[in-house]
Amino acid sequence: MIREASLPVDESVLILFERVVLPGGAPAAAAVRGALGEIAVSLSQKLTEMKIAHTVGWLSAGSGAFAGHRVDSEETFQLLLTEILSVSELGGKENTVEGYMKAVHPGNYSNIIYLASVSPENLFLLPPTAKKTVILCADDGAGAAVSGEADLYGVTPENYETALYPLMI
């Protein structure tokens, strides 16, 4: 007996890992970039342990195009682990939200988590039906205001482990 999903297929979680420094923006400190990578890995690992398939994505350094990586098992998580931890910042004219919306069909994600060091100004581009969570990591932990479209967690490289404990997906 073969079971196939019917359409539309809802994806559960999309993790958008921001690595773009927009014109006029300052690069994030090494500790902030490291913390964001660890947050991405921790979220993906926890979802994998809970057997929740999800996608982790960012803009590619080579092409500037959105690169989404589906994680549906421990094996695919392990393959992606090194890549997530080696992601570095790059200059660009559009952030990951714009790249994602331009490059692929947005899908039917019920949860979108945006990881960045600066507040996004274009969350409104993401599907309105998705629950949006923004995790901003900065040296001072001050999360800039995000419109009422998203839950906001402002963390530092020193406190993100405890500050994100109440995060609900």
KAVEN-V72643 format. One record per pair of residues at least 12 apart in sequence whose C-alpha atoms are under 6 Angstrom apart, sorted by sequence separation. I is the first residue (numbers start at 0). GAP is how many residues later the second one is. If there is no record, write none. Layout:
[[I:GAP] [I:GAP]]
This chain:
[[55:12] [56:12] [141:12] [55:13] [140:13] [54:14] [140:14] [54:15] [140:15] [53:16] [54:16] [53:17] [132:17] [138:17] [52:18] [131:18] [132:18] [133:18] [134:18] [135:18] [136:18] [137:18] [52:19] [110:19] [112:19] [116:19] [136:19] [109:20] [110:20] [111:20] [112:20] [113:20] [114:20] [115:20] [116:20] [109:21] [110:21] [112:21] [116:21] [118:25] [65:33] [65:34] [58:37] [57:38] [13:40] [16:40] [12:41] [13:41] [14:41] [15:41] [16:41] [13:42] [15:42] [36:48] [19:69] [20:69] [18:70] [19:70] [20:70] [21:70] [19:71] [21:71] [19:72] [19:75] [17:78] [12:96] [10:97] [11:97] [14:97] [17:97] [9:98] [10:98] [11:98] [12:98] [13:98] [14:98] [15:98] [16:98] [17:98] [12:99] [34:122] [31:125]]
